[in-house]
Amino acid sequence: MDITALLAQAASLMLTGMVGVFVFLSILIVAVKGLSKFAAPKEAQTQPSSRATRSQASDAGKIPGEHLAAISAAISQYRNQHFQSEK
């Protein structure tokens, strides 16, 4: 085979592979978007509706003061040790 035929075959294989990957990824995107539409209504139904439940949910993300103080002290101690060892 001459170089022209080999290059034509290589281009054909490359194009076939790229089209195959594009089609597969397109189907995957459509499937994920379709599945997300099925999951979305279930999330909306599980959200809290009463005020007490909402206040408990907002308090769940807060860090207690004692924990915050301990974390700050540990970071400060680490920085002091790290920067003193560099000198």
N, C-alpha and C positions, 0 to 999 in steps of 0.2 A: 504494500500500500504506500502511496505517496503521502507527503506531508499535508497536502490539501484535504485529502479524504480523512486523515486522522484528525485534523483541526475541525472539520465539519462534524465528525462523529462526536468529538469532545464538546463542541458547542451544543449539539443536540442533547447529549446527556446532561449537560449543565442546565439547559433550559428546562428539560423534563424534571430534573430534581428541584429546581427553584419553583416551578409551578406546583409540584407536589407538596412542597413545604408550605407554600402560600395557601393552597386549598385546605390543607390540614389545620393550619393556624386559624384560618377564617372560620372553619367549622368549630374549632375549639372556642373561639371568642363568642360565636353565636350561642353555643351550648352553655357557656358560663353565664352570659347575660340572661338567657332563658331561665336557668336555674336560680339566678338571683331574684328574679321576679316571683318565683314560687316561695322563696324564703322571706321576702320583705313583709308580706302581710302578717306572718307569724310573729315577727319582731315587734310590730306595731301593737299587737294584741297583748303582749307581755309587759308593756310599760306600766309603771305604777300610776294609779289614778287618784288615790287619796293624798291629802297633804302630809299626813304622818309618814307615809311610805316615801314620799318625795324628800322630806327632810332627812330621813334616815339614809337615803341613797346619796344625798349630797354630803352628809357627814362621813360617809364611808371612805371618801378619797382624801380626807384630811389626816395629817400626821400629828400625833400627840406631841405636846411641847417637850416632854421629857425625851422622846426619841429624837426630836430635832436638835435638842441641846447636845445629846450624846453624839450624834452624827457630826455636828459642827466641831465639837471638841476633838473627835478622832481625826477629822480632816486637818484641823489646826496642828495637832500633834504630828501628823504625818509630814506636813509641809515643813515644820520646824526641823524635824529630823533630816528630811531630804535636803533642805537648803544648807544646813550646817555641815553635812557630810561633803558637800561640793566645795566648801571653802578650804 
